[in-house]
Amino acid sequence: MKKRLITIVCLAVTCVLIWLAPMLANGYPVEREGLIRSKGWEGTLRVWVCQGWSGGFNGWLNSTIAAFEKAHKGVRVRVQQVQPGAWNVPNVVLPDIILFAPGSMDNPQDILKPFGKTNEFIEEAMRSGRWMGEQYALPVALGGYIVLANESLYPEGRALADPGTYKKAKRYALAASGAGLVPLLAWDEGTAAARAWTMPDGFGLGTTDQMYAKFTQGNVAALVTTLDYARKFAAREAAGKGFVYRAETPFIMEESETPQFCDMIIHVGRTKNSADSGRSAAADQLTFALYSQESQSKLASYGLVPSTPSVAIPQNYPLIGKIYQAYQTGLAVPNSFGWGENREAFVNEALYAVKNGGGAIYDTIERVR
């Protein structure tokens, strides 16, 4: 009787263990073969963002992070907007990842871990993240320059001309700011206008916002600006606050030997923090997610240009598609870690070239690369 009872108990225990086996396997870190199984790191990754040129980037980043968190249960990502130099504050606790624009950081060897060699990016965009022979940052997204034209002042098919005075207010043919002067140099009609007629106050040296305001007020016929401001004006026009306009890229020529200049780029860097191996691996996975084909293919809908080759740009974003194609055949990007020191002098030289002749500026571009 006793042996029979023991047998019944053993059978019952065995049945319970068989029933619980799947749950035990999920919670126990040893495979049936005796190998250690990684359950996956759980916790919060910290990401700092330091950029001020793209209004669409944060929307794209949030979308990418949401997809990442869904695919990595137990991992959360906390994003914080910071100013340049936040990583240099004494005793600062560095995040896991920093996303930053050119000119934000000048000492990457103290803050960032170098990446290994890769050919997953447009080479010139990747080169801008190198410093002292090391790849301290990888490109995530780029911007681009375009021309917005007021159709009433600069009709399609007509030459760009001085629109003169209207109701005692002086109007101007052209407005541009900062590094936007460089693509202007490849637009013959635009440079001719800049040399022939009076330009608005702040031309070449005012902020992008100031030049954009002159365009929205109807004071200039054509504005050399960025994709971000094209999206902004499209939204304004859709709300009934704009006027008839067109957007184009007259400085992007087919089979042109002149590379397209772009100082708008967002890099990703991995910080030298004291993260354990699990956290570090999760941060690597998030970094990879930022330049996956799935993530890169969504950039155009946020007004951004992919940093990796062979991304399909939807047909409803023709300007971005044209810029993206031009970047793959010829692109010039300033070195991210030297741009803060060199930008002001570069813009001054570009302004001189627009007013007096553009040959020397391409030597200057080589210096800032």
VMD Tcl script that draws the C-alpha trace (Angstrom):
set ca {
  {0.00 0.00 0.00}
  {2.81 2.36 0.91}
  {4.64 1.71 -2.38}
  {1.44 2.31 -4.28}
  {0.87 5.63 -2.50}
  {4.44 6.75 -3.25}
  {3.96 5.85 -6.90}
  {0.74 7.89 -7.10}
  {2.41 10.90 -5.45}
  {5.39 10.72 -7.84}
  {3.07 10.55 -10.84}
  {1.13 13.56 -9.57}
  {4.32 15.59 -9.01}
  {5.57 14.64 -12.48}
  {2.32 15.80 -14.07}
  {2.53 19.13 -12.23}
  {6.14 19.63 -13.33}
  {5.26 18.86 -16.96}
  {2.41 21.40 -16.77}
  {4.70 24.06 -15.26}
  {7.63 23.37 -17.58}
  {6.98 26.21 -20.06}
  {6.63 28.77 -17.28}
  {9.71 27.48 -15.51}
  {11.67 27.62 -18.76}
  {10.75 31.27 -19.29}
  {11.90 32.25 -15.84}
  {14.93 30.04 -15.50}
  {18.19 31.01 -17.24}
  {19.35 27.52 -18.19}
  {18.43 25.75 -21.43}
  {17.71 22.01 -21.49}
  {21.13 21.61 -23.13}
  {22.70 23.25 -20.11}
  {23.47 26.60 -21.84}
  {22.87 29.89 -20.06}
  {19.97 31.74 -21.71}
  {19.89 35.54 -21.68}
  {16.55 36.82 -20.45}
  {17.25 40.30 -21.82}
  {18.11 43.52 -20.02}
  {15.26 45.51 -18.52}
  {15.42 49.13 -17.48}
  {15.50 52.71 -18.78}
  {17.86 53.98 -21.46}
  {18.70 57.68 -21.34}
  {18.99 59.67 -24.58}
  {20.08 63.29 -24.90}
  {19.15 65.35 -27.97}
  {21.14 68.47 -28.85}
  {19.99 69.98 -32.14}
  {18.08 73.06 -33.18}
  {17.66 72.92 -36.93}
  {14.93 70.30 -37.45}
  {11.39 70.59 -36.17}
  {10.48 67.17 -37.54}
  {13.29 65.18 -35.94}
  {11.68 64.77 -32.53}
  {8.51 63.36 -34.10}
  {10.54 60.82 -36.08}
  {12.60 59.94 -33.00}
  {9.51 59.37 -30.86}
  {8.05 57.11 -33.53}
  {11.28 55.11 -33.75}
  {11.53 54.78 -29.98}
  {7.92 53.60 -29.69}
  {8.64 50.81 -32.19}
  {11.85 49.93 -30.32}
  {10.11 49.72 -26.93}
  {7.39 47.52 -28.41}
  {10.01 45.11 -29.74}
  {12.05 45.14 -26.49}
  {9.73 44.38 -23.59}
  {10.95 45.79 -20.31}
  {13.10 48.50 -21.95}
  {12.04 52.12 -21.72}
  {13.71 55.11 -23.36}
  {13.75 58.54 -21.73}
  {14.60 61.48 -24.02}
  {15.91 64.80 -22.74}
  {16.61 67.96 -24.75}
  {19.93 69.53 -23.75}
  {22.15 72.44 -24.74}
  {25.69 72.12 -26.16}
  {28.19 71.39 -23.42}
  {25.72 69.60 -21.12}
  {28.13 66.63 -21.16}
  {30.97 68.81 -19.84}
  {29.27 69.77 -16.57}
  {31.38 68.54 -13.60}
  {30.20 65.22 -12.14}
  {27.52 64.90 -14.82}
  {25.95 61.47 -15.26}
  {26.22 60.81 -18.97}
  {23.28 59.31 -20.86}
  {23.62 56.15 -22.91}
  {23.20 57.92 -26.26}
  {23.68 61.49 -27.50}
  {22.05 62.77 -30.69}
  {23.64 66.04 -31.78}
  {24.13 68.52 -34.62}
  {27.45 69.78 -36.07}
  {29.12 72.36 -33.87}
  {27.60 71.02 -30.65}
  {30.62 69.03 -29.49}
  {34.34 69.66 -29.88}
  {35.96 67.00 -27.67}
  {34.42 63.67 -28.72}
  {37.37 61.60 -27.50}
  {36.47 62.59 -23.92}
  {32.75 61.85 -24.21}
  {32.11 59.21 -26.87}
  {33.19 55.67 -27.61}
  {34.40 55.13 -31.19}
  {32.39 52.93 -33.54}
  {33.88 50.17 -35.64}
  {34.21 50.39 -39.41}
  {30.98 50.27 -41.40}
  {29.82 50.99 -44.94}
  {26.11 51.34 -44.11}
  {26.00 55.11 -44.69}
  {26.50 57.69 -47.40}
  {30.27 57.99 -47.09}
  {30.50 61.78 -46.88}
  {27.83 61.92 -44.17}
  {29.73 59.28 -42.19}
  {33.07 61.04 -42.69}
  {31.72 64.15 -40.92}
  {31.55 62.16 -37.68}
  {35.25 61.22 -37.67}
  {37.83 62.87 -35.44}
  {41.54 62.09 -35.18}
  {41.04 58.97 -37.27}
  {38.23 57.54 -35.14}
  {34.52 57.26 -36.01}
  {33.02 58.87 -32.92}
  {29.57 59.47 -34.41}
  {27.32 58.03 -37.11}
  {24.85 60.03 -39.23}
  {21.16 59.50 -38.55}
  {19.41 62.14 -40.69}
  {20.20 65.14 -42.90}
  {18.47 68.32 -43.99}
  {18.69 70.18 -47.27}
  {18.42 73.59 -48.90}
  {15.62 74.65 -51.26}
  {14.20 77.86 -52.76}
  {10.72 79.14 -51.89}
  {9.35 81.49 -54.55}
  {6.47 83.94 -54.19}
  {4.55 83.33 -57.43}
  {3.17 86.87 -57.55}
  {6.67 88.39 -57.37}
  {8.64 85.67 -59.16}
  {6.30 83.84 -61.59}
  {7.40 80.48 -62.94}
  {9.12 80.85 -66.30}
  {10.08 84.48 -65.64}
  {13.49 85.77 -64.62}
  {14.14 86.68 -61.00}
  {13.86 90.47 -60.88}
  {13.80 93.32 -58.39}
  {10.09 93.64 -57.43}
  {10.58 97.28 -56.39}
  {8.34 99.20 -53.99}
  {4.73 98.42 -53.06}
  {2.69 100.81 -50.90}
  {5.90 102.62 -49.92}
  {7.46 99.36 -48.68}
  {10.65 98.20 -50.40}
  {10.57 94.67 -51.78}
  {13.59 92.53 -52.60}
  {14.42 89.83 -55.12}
  {16.17 87.46 -52.75}
  {16.78 86.55 -49.12}
  {19.16 83.98 -47.64}
  {20.92 83.32 -44.36}
  {24.10 81.66 -43.15}
  {25.31 78.53 -44.88}
  {22.36 78.79 -47.28}
  {24.65 81.12 -49.22}
  {26.67 78.12 -50.41}
  {23.94 76.43 -52.47}
  {23.05 79.91 -53.73}
  {26.50 80.02 -55.37}
  {25.43 77.18 -57.69}
  {22.30 79.10 -58.77}
  {23.41 81.55 -61.47}
  {20.17 83.54 -61.50}
  {20.25 83.90 -57.73}
  {23.87 85.08 -57.54}
  {23.22 87.51 -60.40}
  {20.34 88.99 -58.40}
  {22.47 89.24 -55.25}
  {25.13 91.18 -57.17}
  {22.80 93.40 -59.21}
  {20.25 94.60 -56.67}
  {19.94 95.76 -53.10}
  {19.46 92.88 -50.68}
  {17.31 93.01 -47.51}
  {18.88 93.84 -44.14}
  {20.59 90.80 -42.66}
  {21.14 89.10 -46.02}
  {23.59 86.26 -45.41}
  {24.12 87.15 -41.75}
  {20.62 87.30 -40.26}
  {18.96 84.25 -38.75}
  {16.87 81.83 -40.76}
  {13.81 82.96 -38.81}
  {14.45 86.60 -39.78}
  {14.77 85.77 -43.47}
  {11.70 83.52 -43.35}
  {9.68 86.35 -41.77}
  {10.56 88.63 -44.69}
  {9.29 86.00 -47.11}
  {6.02 85.36 -45.24}
  {5.39 89.11 -45.15}
  {5.64 89.23 -48.96}
  {8.79 91.36 -48.88}
  {11.04 89.09 -50.95}
  {10.45 87.19 -54.17}
  {12.66 84.17 -53.45}
  {14.02 82.68 -50.24}
  {16.93 80.25 -50.00}
  {16.01 78.23 -46.94}
  {15.78 74.71 -45.56}
  {13.38 71.81 -45.96}
  {12.11 72.47 -42.47}
  {10.92 75.96 -43.41}
  {9.35 74.63 -46.59}
  {7.21 72.34 -44.40}
  {6.42 75.26 -42.12}
  {5.25 77.45 -44.99}
  {3.23 74.60 -46.51}
  {1.37 74.28 -43.21}
  {0.85 78.04 -43.13}
  {-0.52 78.06 -46.68}
  {-2.80 75.10 -45.95}
  {-4.24 77.08 -43.02}
  {-5.10 79.94 -45.37}
  {-2.38 82.26 -44.07}
  {0.04 82.04 -46.99}
  {0.03 82.88 -50.68}
  {0.63 81.09 -53.95}
  {4.20 79.84 -54.01}
  {6.43 77.09 -55.34}
  {9.38 75.16 -53.92}
  {12.30 74.07 -56.07}
  {16.01 73.21 -56.06}
  {17.60 75.30 -58.84}
  {21.11 74.64 -57.53}
  {20.85 70.87 -57.88}
  {21.96 70.11 -61.41}
  {21.99 66.72 -63.08}
  {25.50 65.40 -63.61}
  {26.90 68.43 -61.77}
  {30.51 68.26 -60.66}
  {29.71 70.57 -57.76}
  {28.91 68.64 -54.55}
  {25.82 69.62 -52.58}
  {26.76 71.40 -49.36}
  {24.86 70.43 -46.21}
  {25.63 71.60 -42.68}
  {22.40 70.11 -41.32}
  {23.00 66.63 -39.99}
  {22.15 64.77 -36.80}
  {24.71 62.32 -35.45}
  {24.36 59.55 -32.91}
  {27.12 58.84 -30.39}
  {27.57 56.21 -27.67}
  {28.86 57.69 -24.44}
  {31.66 56.60 -22.16}
  {29.49 55.89 -19.14}
  {29.70 53.12 -16.55}
  {26.83 51.07 -17.98}
  {26.85 47.33 -17.40}
  {27.01 44.95 -20.36}
  {23.23 44.47 -20.52}
  {22.51 48.21 -20.62}
  {25.30 48.76 -23.12}
  {23.93 46.06 -25.42}
  {20.44 47.58 -25.25}
  {21.87 51.02 -26.11}
  {23.67 49.47 -29.09}
  {20.39 47.94 -30.26}
  {18.65 51.32 -30.05}
  {21.50 52.91 -32.01}
  {21.10 50.30 -34.73}
  {17.34 50.92 -34.77}
  {17.90 54.58 -35.63}
  {19.50 53.74 -38.95}
  {17.61 50.58 -39.80}
  {15.92 50.54 -43.21}
  {12.53 50.66 -41.51}
  {13.40 53.84 -39.58}
  {15.25 55.52 -42.43}
  {12.33 54.96 -44.80}
  {10.12 57.11 -42.53}
  {12.42 60.16 -42.47}
  {10.98 61.82 -45.59}
  {7.55 62.12 -44.00}
  {9.16 64.23 -41.26}
  {10.99 66.52 -43.71}
  {14.35 64.76 -43.35}
  {16.79 63.09 -45.73}
  {18.05 59.54 -45.01}
  {21.72 59.02 -44.16}
  {21.89 55.50 -45.57}
  {21.87 54.65 -49.29}
  {19.15 52.83 -51.24}
  {16.15 54.09 -49.26}
  {12.94 54.37 -51.28}
  {11.63 57.97 -51.06}
  {7.85 58.16 -51.57}
  {6.80 60.02 -54.74}
  {4.84 62.58 -52.73}
  {8.16 63.98 -51.42}
  {9.81 64.98 -54.74}
  {12.13 67.64 -53.28}
  {13.49 65.26 -50.66}
  {13.90 62.58 -53.32}
  {15.87 64.96 -55.53}
  {18.11 66.10 -52.68}
  {18.65 62.52 -51.50}
  {19.71 61.44 -54.98}
  {22.10 64.40 -55.24}
  {23.68 63.53 -51.88}
  {24.53 60.04 -53.07}
  {26.38 61.33 -56.12}
  {28.06 64.34 -54.51}
  {27.89 65.74 -50.97}
  {30.05 68.07 -48.87}
  {29.47 68.17 -45.10}
  {31.58 70.10 -42.57}
  {33.33 68.08 -39.90}
  {30.89 67.95 -37.00}
  {33.51 68.47 -34.30}
  {35.20 71.46 -35.96}
  {32.12 73.25 -37.26}
  {31.46 75.29 -34.11}
  {34.87 76.96 -34.38}
  {34.79 77.47 -38.16}
  {31.18 78.28 -38.99}
  {31.27 82.08 -38.60}
  {34.37 82.53 -40.76}
  {32.93 80.14 -43.34}
  {29.67 82.10 -43.63}
  {31.58 85.37 -44.04}
  {33.63 83.86 -46.86}
  {30.47 82.49 -48.48}
  {28.85 85.94 -48.34}
  {31.92 87.48 -49.98}
  {31.83 84.79 -52.68}
  {28.14 85.45 -53.43}
  {28.77 89.17 -53.79}
  {32.07 89.05 -55.63}
  {32.66 85.64 -57.22}
  {32.33 82.06 -56.02}
  {35.48 80.20 -57.04}
  {37.38 80.41 -53.75}
  {34.52 79.14 -51.59}
  {35.03 75.55 -52.72}
  {38.56 75.62 -51.32}
  {37.00 76.87 -48.08}
  {34.53 73.98 -48.09}
  {37.46 71.56 -48.31}
  {39.02 73.16 -45.23}
  {35.89 72.76 -43.08}
  {35.45 69.14 -44.20}
}
mol new
graphics top color blue
foreach p $ca { graphics top sphere $p radius 0.5 }
foreach p [lrange $ca 0 end-1] q [lrange $ca 1 end] { graphics top cylinder $p $q radius 0.2 }
display resetview
